[in-house]
Amino acid sequence: QVQLVERGGGTVQAGGSLRITCAASGRSFSNSAMGWFRQAPGKDREFVAAIRWRGGSTHYRDSVKGRFTISRDATKNTVHLQMNNLKPEDTAVYYCAAGSGIILSSIATSSQYEYWGQGTQVTVSS
């Protein structure tokens, strides 16, 4: 059974940093992309960042480029999202997702991801 478990959310002041982690288990993710999405109250879920397990290429939404970094640890089957210079508009529930065979043009599309974690709350106060 595939499981994605997020941890590391919390509350931080604007300008601060947080690192959230997704621990993946239950299958091989060597042919997968791992993504982070977020959903703020009253808004649609949106893409934040993704990384291809093989090769490690990364992709970001424009508003987090230069502030967020996605990385993976293949030995521990974990994916991290380091978030720096956080802004109040980054406040949301952050979800980890995994999907196989996702082409580059679809890597930001939530429907391409088969597996999802339960989410972790990130709150940035002004």
Backbone as a chain_set.jsonl record, in Angstrom:
{"seq": "QVQLVERGGGTVQAGGSLRITCAASGRSFSNSAMGWFRQAPGKDREFVAAIRWRGGSTHYRDSVKGRFTISRDATKNTVHLQMNNLKPEDTAVYYCAAGSGIILSSIATSSQYEYWGQGTQVTVSS", "coords": {"N": [[0.848, -1.19, 0.0], [0.643, 2.123, -0.948], [1.998, 4.889, 0.687], [2.075, 8.288, 1.547], [3.487, 10.53, 3.653], [3.37, 13.534, 5.194], [5.352, 15.884, 7.005], [6.381, 18.479, 9.274], [5.187, 20.962, 9.016], [3.922, 24.159, 10.234], [3.809, 27.239, 12.147], [5.035, 30.36, 11.211], [6.749, 33.499, 11.181], [6.432, 36.135, 8.756], [8.965, 36.213, 6.319], [10.432, 34.253, 7.489], [11.57, 30.764, 7.694], [10.751, 27.404, 6.722], [10.911, 23.841, 6.654], [9.412, 21.282, 4.968], [8.618, 17.816, 4.839], [8.204, 14.846, 2.944], [7.531, 11.544, 3.386], [7.808, 8.645, 1.605], [6.379, 5.455, 0.893], [5.864, 1.947, 0.135], [6.093, 1.318, -2.561], [8.228, 1.321, -5.478], [9.61, 4.396, -6.44], [11.104, 5.123, -8.551], [10.536, 5.762, -11.183], [9.013, 7.987, -11.05], [7.42, 11.191, -10.585], [7.598, 13.531, -7.999], [5.561, 15.694, -6.234], [4.716, 18.899, -4.794], [1.803, 20.382, -3.693], [-0.525, 22.994, -2.869], [-3.2, 24.259, -0.849], [-5.162, 26.906, -0.107], [-7.582, 28.347, 2.171], [-10.767, 28.493, 0.706], [-9.76, 28.555, -1.835], [-8.582, 27.089, -4.948], [-6.701, 24.021, -5.245], [-3.248, 24.314, -5.815], [-0.322, 24.008, -7.848], [2.973, 23.743, -6.541], [5.72, 22.848, -6.515], [7.876, 20.434, -8.131], [9.689, 17.353, -8.543], [11.634, 15.193, -10.475], [12.118, 11.81, -9.838], [14.086, 10.249, -11.014], [16.966, 11.498, -12.151], [16.428, 14.027, -11.119], [15.427, 16.527, -11.97], [13.958, 19.739, -11.486], [10.994, 21.723, -10.845], [9.065, 24.69, -10.609], [6.399, 26.799, -9.377], [5.924, 30.141, -10.507], [5.753, 32.082, -8.459], [7.163, 31.113, -6.297], [9.705, 30.664, -7.027], [13.169, 30.922, -6.441], [12.759, 31.2, -3.751], [11.767, 28.815, -2.666], [12.908, 25.432, -2.408], [12.99, 22.279, -3.8], [13.847, 18.959, -3.022], [15.277, 15.636, -3.08], [15.782, 12.58, -1.251], [17.079, 9.756, -2.081], [17.9, 7.504, -0.709], [16.375, 7.432, 1.537], [13.86, 7.586, 0.638], [12.513, 10.06, 0.636], [11.141, 13.351, 0.211], [11.852, 16.752, 0.196], [10.763, 20.069, 0.971], [12.142, 23.02, 1.071], [11.454, 26.071, 2.401], [11.944, 29.393, 2.126], [12.097, 32.869, 3.124], [9.346, 33.288, 3.627], [5.96, 34.219, 2.897], [2.86, 35.829, 3.83], [0.937, 35.043, 1.952], [1.709, 32.5, 1.327], [0.514, 30.848, 3.063], [-1.189, 27.892, 3.669], [-2.578, 24.562, 3.28], [-0.275, 22.111, 2.693], [0.351, 19.64, 0.335], [1.776, 16.505, -0.4], [2.518, 14.685, -3.349], [2.531, 11.916, -5.648], [3.368, 10.522, -8.806], [3.42, 8.408, -11.721], [5.197, 8.316, -14.81], [4.71, 10.929, -15.717], [4.549, 13.479, -18.027], [6.628, 16.272, -18.955], [5.182, 18.588, -19.633], [2.904, 18.293, -18.182], [3.466, 18.285, -15.552], [2.694, 20.01, -13.566], [0.07, 19.526, -13.153], [-2.502, 18.518, -11.195], [-4.169, 16.281, -11.495], [-2.626, 14.383, -12.686], [-1.24, 13.045, -10.8], [-1.085, 10.175, -8.828], [-1.038, 9.423, -6.166], [-1.519, 10.717, -2.883], [-0.647, 12.651, -0.012], [-1.774, 13.367, 3.365], [-1.623, 15.993, 3.984], [-0.137, 19.005, 5.328], [-0.213, 21.721, 7.549], [0.779, 24.993, 6.809], [1.44, 28.054, 8.131], [1.801, 31.473, 7.747], [2.521, 34.305, 9.416], [1.875, 37.816, 9.42]], "CA": [[0.0, 0.0, 0.0], [1.439, 3.339, -1.048], [1.717, 5.92, 1.682], [2.848, 9.524, 1.554], [3.242, 11.144, 4.952], [4.041, 14.827, 5.309], [5.617, 16.402, 8.346], [7.219, 19.675, 9.314], [4.459, 22.221, 8.911], [3.863, 24.945, 11.449], [3.559, 28.67, 12.028], [6.264, 31.141, 11.158], [6.534, 34.893, 10.799], [6.84, 36.5, 7.407], [10.409, 36.288, 6.18], [11.042, 33.078, 8.097], [11.778, 29.556, 6.896], [10.264, 26.103, 7.18], [11.158, 22.727, 5.743], [8.452, 20.198, 5.091], [9.161, 16.56, 4.321], [7.261, 13.802, 2.568], [8.105, 10.2, 3.434], [7.065, 7.776, 0.695], [6.598, 4.032, 1.109], [4.891, 1.043, -0.456], [6.443, 0.944, -3.93], [9.374, 2.035, -6.009], [9.259, 5.663, -7.054], [12.211, 5.471, -9.43], [10.019, 6.293, -12.45], [7.953, 8.896, -10.645], [7.622, 12.58, -10.194], [7.047, 13.859, -6.689], [5.177, 17.096, -6.28], [4.062, 19.595, -3.676], [0.687, 21.263, -4.029], [-1.056, 23.658, -1.674], [-4.566, 24.748, -0.951], [-5.547, 27.897, 0.899], [-9.035, 28.361, 2.381], [-11.559, 29.141, -0.321], [-9.064, 28.582, -3.125], [-8.294, 25.8, -5.562], [-5.37, 23.473, -5.015], [-2.328, 24.782, -6.838], [1.011, 23.425, -7.921], [4.055, 24.514, -5.934], [7.022, 22.397, -7.005], [7.961, 19.006, -8.421], [11.019, 16.833, -8.836], [11.646, 13.853, -11.055], [12.942, 10.956, -9.0], [15.256, 9.871, -11.811], [17.576, 12.674, -12.768], [16.321, 15.123, -10.17], [15.052, 17.845, -12.505], [12.993, 20.417, -10.615], [10.064, 22.648, -11.492], [8.446, 25.525, -9.589], [5.516, 27.861, -9.819], [6.71, 31.362, -10.584], [5.738, 32.878, -7.232], [8.052, 30.556, -5.258], [11.073, 30.542, -7.559], [14.147, 31.702, -5.687], [12.463, 31.119, -2.314], [11.538, 27.418, -2.305], [13.759, 24.442, -3.053], [12.553, 20.896, -3.632], [14.962, 18.012, -3.144], [14.907, 14.27, -2.711], [16.802, 11.704, -0.678], [16.703, 8.447, -2.609], [18.189, 6.446, 0.266], [15.335, 7.419, 2.563], [12.558, 7.747, -0.032], [11.869, 11.273, 1.136], [11.208, 14.573, -0.587], [11.809, 17.91, 1.068], [10.507, 21.389, 0.404], [12.706, 24.083, 1.895], [10.742, 27.308, 2.088], [12.595, 30.554, 2.716], [11.447, 34.158, 2.88], [7.915, 32.987, 3.515], [5.043, 35.348, 2.846], [1.512, 35.429, 4.281], [0.201, 34.373, 0.864], [2.121, 31.099, 1.263], [-0.29, 30.108, 4.027], [-2.022, 26.881, 3.015], [-2.253, 23.173, 3.556], [0.644, 21.622, 1.667], [0.166, 18.222, 0.069], [2.751, 15.769, -1.196], [1.875, 13.827, -4.331], [3.429, 11.108, -6.471], [2.752, 9.99, -10.005], [4.347, 7.754, -12.643], [5.089, 8.603, -16.234], [4.166, 12.272, -15.972], [5.384, 14.218, -18.969], [7.023, 17.572, -18.443], [4.129, 19.599, -19.83], [1.793, 18.019, -17.26], [3.991, 18.059, -14.206], [2.009, 20.89, -12.632], [-1.349, 19.168, -13.207], [-2.757, 17.65, -10.042], [-4.834, 15.036, -11.886], [-1.613, 13.435, -13.154], [-0.627, 12.404, -9.637], [-1.93, 9.065, -8.369], [-1.004, 9.227, -4.712], [-1.508, 11.976, -2.148], [-0.572, 12.62, 1.435], [-2.917, 13.94, 4.077], [-1.433, 17.434, 4.057], [0.411, 19.619, 6.527], [-0.568, 23.139, 7.55], [1.825, 26.009, 6.901], [0.829, 29.353, 8.397], [2.781, 32.547, 7.787], [1.891, 35.481, 9.999], [2.473, 39.084, 8.962]], "C": [[0.885, 1.242, 0.0], [1.003, 4.331, 0.022], [2.642, 7.099, 1.476], [2.484, 10.244, 2.845], [4.063, 12.422, 5.039], [4.291, 15.151, 6.777], [6.396, 17.702, 8.208], [6.49, 20.98, 9.156], [4.462, 22.965, 10.234], [3.556, 26.392, 11.15], [4.877, 29.421, 12.104], [5.917, 32.563, 10.774], [6.997, 35.133, 9.367], [8.351, 36.732, 7.362], [11.143, 35.095, 6.751], [11.11, 31.895, 7.15], [11.128, 28.347, 7.552], [10.719, 25.062, 6.171], [10.105, 21.672, 6.012], [8.978, 18.992, 4.32], [8.033, 15.601, 4.004], [8.008, 12.467, 2.586], [7.225, 9.266, 2.619], [7.388, 6.312, 0.959], [5.572, 3.23, 0.314], [5.168, 0.635, -1.888], [7.709, 1.673, -4.324], [8.901, 3.312, -6.689], [10.289, 6.085, -8.092], [11.749, 6.054, -10.758], [8.945, 7.348, -12.201], [8.409, 10.339, -10.581], [6.964, 12.754, -8.831], [6.749, 15.347, -6.687], [4.652, 17.594, -4.951], [2.991, 20.505, -4.259], [0.226, 21.931, -2.741], [-2.463, 24.15, -1.935], [-4.861, 25.674, 0.217], [-7.065, 27.887, 1.036], [-9.75, 29.121, 1.275], [-10.921, 29.19, -1.689], [-8.86, 27.176, -3.66], [-6.893, 25.326, -5.165], [-4.463, 23.917, -6.154], [-0.961, 24.114, -6.718], [2.023, 24.349, -7.266], [5.4, 24.131, -6.553], [6.962, 20.907, -7.283], [9.396, 18.635, -8.729], [10.862, 15.451, -9.444], [12.603, 12.981, -10.246], [14.222, 10.564, -9.723], [15.799, 11.122, -12.486], [17.491, 13.915, -11.902], [15.959, 16.48, -10.741], [13.914, 18.434, -11.672], [12.175, 21.45, -11.381], [9.314, 23.399, -10.4], [7.393, 26.437, -10.203], [6.299, 29.16, -9.702], [6.816, 32.076, -9.245], [6.658, 32.341, -6.138], [9.483, 30.397, -5.756], [12.018, 31.467, -6.808], [13.915, 31.678, -4.194], [12.331, 29.669, -1.838], [12.505, 26.515, -3.062], [13.225, 23.054, -2.751], [13.76, 19.995, -3.835], [14.483, 16.636, -2.73], [16.095, 13.561, -2.097], [16.408, 10.29, -1.063], [16.934, 7.339, -1.582], [17.089, 6.328, 1.316], [13.936, 7.532, 1.968], [11.8, 8.955, 0.504], [12.071, 12.436, 0.164], [11.028, 15.752, 0.369], [11.404, 19.149, 0.275], [11.019, 22.418, 1.404], [12.081, 25.398, 1.46], [11.377, 28.459, 2.851], [11.835, 31.823, 2.355], [9.938, 33.978, 2.69], [7.082, 34.254, 3.614], [3.662, 34.904, 3.33], [0.714, 34.703, 3.196], [0.66, 32.932, 0.628], [1.326, 30.229, 2.231], [-1.258, 29.179, 3.31], [-1.763, 25.526, 3.653], [-1.414, 22.676, 2.379], [0.516, 20.105, 1.567], [1.315, 17.675, -0.766], [1.999, 14.853, -2.144], [2.915, 13.08, -5.141], [2.681, 10.567, -7.677], [3.798, 9.415, -10.932], [4.12, 8.246, -14.062], [4.518, 9.96, -16.581], [5.099, 13.005, -16.92], [5.576, 15.639, -18.463], [5.899, 18.599, -18.534], [2.969, 19.428, -18.856], [2.232, 17.957, -15.811], [3.331, 18.946, -13.174], [0.513, 20.587, -12.532], [-1.672, 18.149, -12.132], [-3.374, 16.312, -10.439], [-3.858, 13.984, -12.402], [-0.993, 12.638, -12.01], [-1.593, 11.386, -9.04], [-2.067, 9.018, -6.854], [-0.842, 10.584, -4.017], [-1.338, 11.724, -0.657], [-1.769, 13.331, 2.044], [-2.809, 15.446, 4.241], [-0.848, 17.885, 5.386], [0.186, 21.125, 6.433], [0.694, 23.995, 7.675], [1.126, 27.359, 7.046], [1.924, 30.403, 8.525], [2.073, 33.804, 8.281], [2.63, 36.753, 9.563], [2.946, 39.922, 10.129]], "O": [[1.766, 1.388, 0.847], [-0.185, 4.576, 0.231], [3.843, 6.934, 1.258], [1.314, 10.531, 3.097], [5.291, 12.395, 4.967], [3.539, 14.742, 7.663], [6.988, 17.985, 7.167], [7.128, 22.033, 9.161], [4.952, 22.452, 11.24], [3.106, 26.739, 10.058], [5.721, 29.144, 12.956], [4.906, 32.806, 10.115], [7.85, 34.414, 8.846], [8.928, 37.362, 8.248], [12.343, 34.935, 6.527], [10.763, 31.994, 5.973], [10.979, 28.282, 8.772], [10.891, 25.357, 4.988], [9.931, 21.225, 7.145], [9.671, 19.118, 3.31], [7.027, 15.55, 4.713], [9.001, 12.294, 1.879], [6.038, 9.113, 2.906], [8.54, 5.965, 1.218], [4.549, 3.76, -0.121], [4.546, -0.3, -2.391], [8.199, 2.535, -3.596], [7.912, 3.308, -7.423], [10.35, 7.254, -8.475], [12.509, 6.779, -11.4], [8.074, 7.57, -13.043], [9.599, 10.652, -10.53], [5.905, 12.189, -8.559], [7.582, 16.16, -7.089], [4.207, 16.821, -4.103], [3.236, 21.283, -5.181], [0.556, 21.474, -1.647], [-2.86, 24.417, -3.069], [-4.812, 25.27, 1.379], [-7.765, 27.464, 0.115], [-9.386, 30.25, 0.947], [-11.47, 29.795, -2.61], [-8.953, 26.196, -2.92], [-6.027, 26.122, -4.803], [-4.862, 23.898, -7.318], [-0.523, 23.72, -5.638], [1.954, 25.569, -7.407], [6.128, 24.989, -7.054], [6.11, 20.199, -6.746], [10.208, 19.474, -9.119], [10.056, 14.643, -8.983], [13.748, 13.359, -10.0], [15.303, 10.546, -9.134], [15.119, 11.726, -13.316], [18.381, 14.764, -11.944], [16.157, 17.496, -10.074], [13.026, 17.715, -11.215], [12.599, 21.974, -12.411], [8.964, 22.814, -9.375], [7.47, 26.803, -11.376], [7.224, 29.267, -8.898], [7.871, 32.625, -8.925], [6.912, 33.035, -5.154], [10.373, 30.035, -4.986], [11.712, 32.636, -6.57], [14.788, 32.095, -3.433], [12.741, 29.342, -0.724], [12.873, 26.792, -4.204], [13.031, 22.693, -1.591], [14.592, 20.238, -4.71], [13.428, 16.484, -2.114], [17.25, 13.884, -2.374], [15.518, 9.694, -0.455], [16.223, 6.335, -1.594], [16.893, 5.267, 1.909], [12.945, 7.568, 2.698], [10.605, 8.881, 0.787], [13.042, 12.482, -0.592], [10.156, 15.737, 1.238], [11.667, 19.258, -0.923], [10.407, 22.653, 2.445], [12.169, 25.787, 0.295], [11.349, 28.49, 4.081], [11.041, 31.85, 1.415], [9.352, 34.457, 1.719], [7.434, 35.213, 4.301], [3.332, 33.721, 3.245], [-0.102, 33.835, 3.507], [0.066, 32.22, -0.181], [1.456, 29.005, 2.217], [-2.041, 29.607, 2.463], [-0.847, 25.366, 4.459], [-1.805, 22.811, 1.22], [0.564, 19.389, 2.567], [1.765, 18.311, -1.719], [0.957, 14.304, -1.785], [4.043, 13.547, -5.305], [1.509, 10.201, -7.584], [4.941, 9.871, -10.938], [2.995, 8.55, -14.46], [3.903, 10.123, -17.635], [6.293, 13.137, -16.651], [4.795, 16.141, -17.655], [5.694, 19.387, -17.61], [2.138, 20.326, -18.721], [1.439, 17.61, -14.936], [3.41, 18.643, -11.983], [-0.226, 21.33, -11.885], [-1.161, 17.029, -12.164], [-3.122, 15.304, -9.779], [-4.224, 12.817, -12.54], [-0.292, 11.654, -12.248], [-2.758, 11.689, -8.782], [-3.106, 8.614, -6.33], [-0.131, 11.469, -4.494], [-1.816, 10.727, -0.116], [-2.65, 13.827, 1.341], [-3.786, 16.106, 4.596], [-1.034, 17.245, 6.421], [0.371, 21.727, 5.375], [1.551, 23.753, 8.525], [0.327, 27.754, 6.197], [2.859, 30.247, 9.311], [1.144, 34.299, 7.644], [3.846, 36.75, 9.368], [3.474, 41.017, 9.93]]}, "num_chains": 1, "name": "protein.A"}
